[in-house]
Each structure stands twice: as structure tokens, then as C-alpha cells.
Amino acid sequence: MIILGLTGSIGMGKSATANLFREEGVPVYDADAAVHSIYAKGGSAVGPVGDAFPNVVVDGAIDRTRLREAVLGDPEALKKLEGIVHPLVGQTQLNFRQEALASGAPCAVLDIPLLYETGGDQRCDYVVVVTAPADVQRTRVLERGEMSEEDFEAILAKQTPDAEKRARADFVISTAHGFDFARDQVRAILSLMIRYAEERTDDG
């Protein structure tokens, strides 16, 4: 099975591109959804995070706003949180890989926003970066009405620059020309991945 990493900066259309892979029948791991699941009621992070940060658990789930306030501006607290959460998220990814392999899928996608920043690209066979021009990116994000321009700039500052991501990628998908165009790119990449998977099976 080929593991394809999928990443892209905020507003580039990464989540929509992940859905294009899903539409083609490819198993897709959603890192953001995995974090939400372990923070939710009954999630694996609720107990240990609640023990480390009192008052962040509300109605059996982690209140992300309270948790953010608990670690804001405190590098040691953030390090402690990451030490708890990263292994738990890693286990969800391992479970996904095992399920995808057992399903017989020739290719699986890891949708991880901070793929390069966390070194996740080292655990992928190939990496796809989703991109769009900077002005399109800015317009998309600000039109959502969910964050200020200052918030947007702060997030960008924490992410690997788009140009660097594109330079390191094996494949680049542009969403600047609409999602029919992006779908064609997804299908072309997927066709190649299936061929590589078959060749790997033959070699094995």
C-alpha cells in the first residue's frame, strides 16, 4: 500500500481536496478529526489532559477554549500537552493505517495540516501539497468570517511557507482554477499511485 501525505497551508483547499480523494474511494485519515475525537466525551485524551490541566474538562469532554487559555504563552505547559496528545493521535493514525491495509486499498491518504512541521512527511511514500495564489488564499480565509487578518497572519507565521512546501512536495495540486481542475489532478496522481502499488506488490 502506498501512503500519500496530503498537506497545504490554511485556505488552500486541502480539506476539499481530501474529499476528492474520498470520492475516488481512497481511505483518508483526517488529523484534525482525530484530535477532535480524542478530546470528545469518552476520548482517550480526556483523562490524562484533565489530570494535567485541571478545569479544562467540561461535561466529560475537553473544552478547547479553556485548554488554549491554559497553555497560552507557556512553552512548558504546551510541551506537556504535546507530550500527552501526540502519542494518542499517533495511535489513531496507526489504527487507520492497519485498517486501510487490511481493506486491501492500494493507496491511503494522510490529511495532516502540519505534515512538514511535525516531520510526518518522513512516514509517507509521497507528499501532495495543495496550493493557490496568496491573494486567493487570503480572500478565502477572511471571507469565512471566522478570524481577523491578524489571526490569519499569526497562523501563517507558524506554518512552513507555501513556496517551501511546494519545493519539497512530490506532487502539487492547484485549487486556483476550481475543483473540477483539482479533481483531474487527484485522479492523475491516484492512477500513478495504483500503478506504483502494483509494481511494489510484483516486486514483493
C-alpha positions in Angstrom: 0.0 0.0 0.0 1.2 3.5 -0.9 0.9 6.1 1.9 0.3 9.6 0.4 0.7 12.6 2.7 -1.6 15.5 1.9 -0.9 19.0 3.3 -1.3 22.6 2.5 -1.5 26.0 4.3 -4.7 27.5 5.6 -7.2 28.5 2.9 -5.5 26.5 0.1 -8.3 23.9 -0.3 -6.7 21.0 1.4 -9.8 19.6 3.1 -11.8 19.9 -0.2 -9.0 18.1 -2.0 -9.1 15.3 0.7 -12.8 14.9 -0.1 -11.9 14.5 -3.8 -9.7 11.5 -2.8 -12.5 10.1 -0.7 -14.9 10.4 -3.7 -12.4 8.2 -5.6 -12.8 5.5 -2.9 -9.4 6.2 -1.2 -9.2 5.8 2.6 -8.4 9.3 4.1 -7.1 9.9 7.6 -8.1 13.3 8.9 -5.7 14.5 11.6 -7.9 17.4 12.8 -10.9 15.0 13.2 -8.6 12.6 15.1 -7.8 15.3 17.6 -11.4 16.2 18.0 -12.3 12.6 18.6 -9.7 12.1 21.4 -10.9 15.4 23.1 -14.6 14.4 22.9 -16.5 12.7 25.6 -15.1 9.2 26.1 -11.9 10.2 24.1 -8.5 8.9 25.1 -7.1 12.3 25.9 -9.8 13.4 28.3 -8.4 11.6 31.4 -4.7 12.4 31.0 -5.2 16.0 29.8 -7.8 16.6 32.6 -5.3 15.4 35.1 -2.5 17.6 33.8 -4.7 20.7 33.3 -7.5 20.9 36.0 -10.7 22.7 34.9 -10.3 22.1 31.2 -12.8 19.2 31.2 -16.5 20.2 30.9 -19.3 17.6 30.7 -16.8 14.8 30.2 -15.0 16.4 27.2 -12.1 18.8 26.9 -13.1 22.4 26.4 -10.7 23.5 23.7 -11.0 27.2 24.7 -10.1 26.5 28.3 -7.2 24.3 27.2 -5.9 27.0 24.8 -6.0 29.5 27.7 -4.2 27.0 30.0 -1.2 26.7 27.6 -1.2 30.2 26.0 2.2 31.9 26.4 3.5 29.0 28.5 6.0 26.9 26.5 6.4 24.3 29.3 2.7 23.8 29.5 2.4 23.4 25.7 5.3 20.9 25.8 3.5 18.9 28.5 0.3 18.9 26.4 2.0 17.8 23.3 3.7 15.0 25.2 0.3 13.7 26.1 -1.6 14.3 22.9 0.9 13.4 20.2 1.2 9.7 21.1 -2.6 9.4 21.3 -3.0 11.0 17.9 -0.2 8.8 16.6 -2.1 5.7 17.8 -5.2 6.8 15.8 -3.0 7.1 12.7 -1.6 3.7 13.3 -5.1 2.2 13.6 -6.1 3.9 10.4 -3.1 2.5 8.5 -3.8 -1.0 9.8 -7.4 -0.8 8.7 -6.6 0.6 5.3 -4.0 -2.1 4.7 -6.5 -4.8 5.8 -9.1 -3.4 3.4 -6.8 -4.1 0.5 -6.6 -0.5 -0.6 -3.7 0.2 -2.9 -3.3 3.7 -1.6 -4.3 5.6 1.6 -4.1 9.4 2.3 -2.9 11.1 5.5 -4.5 14.5 5.6 -2.2 16.4 8.0 -2.1 20.2 8.1 1.3 20.4 9.8 2.8 17.4 7.9 6.2 19.1 7.3 6.3 20.9 10.6 5.9 17.7 12.6 8.1 15.5 10.4 5.2 13.5 9.3 6.4 13.5 5.7 9.1 11.0 6.8 6.4 8.4 7.3 4.9 8.9 3.8 5.9 7.4 0.5 4.9 10.6 -1.4 3.6 14.0 -0.4 1.0 16.1 -2.2 0.8 19.8 -1.4 -2.4 21.7 -2.1 -1.8 25.3 -3.2 -3.4 28.5 -4.5 -2.1 32.1 -5.1 -1.7 34.1 -1.9 -4.4 36.6 -2.8 -6.9 33.7 -3.3 -5.8 32.1 -0.1 -6.3 35.4 1.9 -9.7 36.0 0.4 -10.9 32.5 1.1 -9.9 32.7 4.8 -11.2 36.1 5.5 -14.5 35.5 3.7 -15.3 32.8 6.2 -15.6 35.4 8.8 -14.1 33.2 11.5 -10.9 35.1 12.1 -9.3 38.5 11.8 -6.5 39.4 9.5 -4.2 39.4 12.5 -5.3 35.8 13.4 -4.7 34.8 9.8 -1.2 36.2 9.7 -0.4 34.6 13.1 -1.3 31.2 11.7 0.7 31.7 8.5 3.7 32.6 10.6 3.6 29.2 12.3 3.2 27.2 9.0 6.0 26.3 6.6 5.8 28.8 3.7 3.8 27.6 0.7 6.8 28.0 -1.6 8.9 25.8 0.6 6.1 23.2 0.8 5.8 23.2 -3.0 9.6 22.8 -3.4 9.6 19.8 -1.1 6.5 18.1 -2.5 6.4 15.1 -4.9 3.1 16.4 -6.3 1.4 19.9 -6.3 -2.3 20.3 -6.7 -3.6 23.8 -7.6 -7.1 24.7 -6.5 -6.9 28.1 -8.2 -8.9 27.0 -11.2 -11.8 25.3 -9.4 -12.3 21.8 -8.1 -13.1 20.1 -11.5 -9.5 21.0 -12.4 -8.3 19.8 -9.0 -10.3 16.5 -9.4 -8.4 15.8 -12.7 -5.1 16.2 -10.8 -6.3 14.0 -8.0 -7.2 11.3 -10.5 -3.9 11.5 -12.3 -1.9 11.2 -9.1 -4.1 8.3 -7.9 -3.7 6.5 -11.2 0.1 6.7 -10.7 -0.1 5.6 -7.0 -2.1 2.5 -8.0 0.5 1.6 -10.6 3.3 2.1 -8.0 1.4 -0.1 -5.6 1.0 -2.8 -8.2 4.7 -2.7 -9.0 5.6 -2.9 -5.3 3.4 -6.0 -5.0 5.0 -7.6 -8.0 8.5 -6.8 -6.6 7.5 -8.3 -3.3 
